[in-house]
Amino acid sequence: PETPALRQLAEGLGSGCAAAITFAGSIYDPVELDAILRRCGAAIHPLAMGLSINTAFSYGLQVIACGDDRRHMPEFWIWQDGITGMGIPAPRGREALAIPAIAAALQRLDALSCDDYARMAHAAYAAVAPLTTKGMAERVGALCRSLLGLPP
């Protein structure tokens, strides 16, 4: 329901930014999500984020997010300002004030050299790589074997 207001805010970013922004909302179809994320240069989370950060990182995307970790789900621990994304201020109840900071973060990303962007993309991907279902199952299995006194 907030999409019209968000589109209006995007128009205020200038330089044709609104045309380059996809307001995706919640997407549960993996094929649809894949098609969108393959076209993205960054994911923006001006409010709280959770598991969607893992998905963004698995595509090597930078995540522009409110840097206040008290506003996010536990998955936020893998996000690092300047390494896997860029932090923005988003005062609770006045999130619209974050729009200029989002625009500035996008401009900083756009100004990165190819090597610097590749380093950040690799850091994003590497942050989430161990969080695969298989990797997590292997760690849980190893923990269970350890607790039972069984060999690894």
Salt bridges, closest charged atoms under 4 A:
ASP34 OD2 - ARG38 NE 2.88
ASP68 OD1 - ARG70 NE 2.90
GLU95 OE2 - ARG71 NH2 2.76
ASP116 OD1 - ARG119 NH2 2.40
GLU138 OE2 - LYS134 NZ 3.28
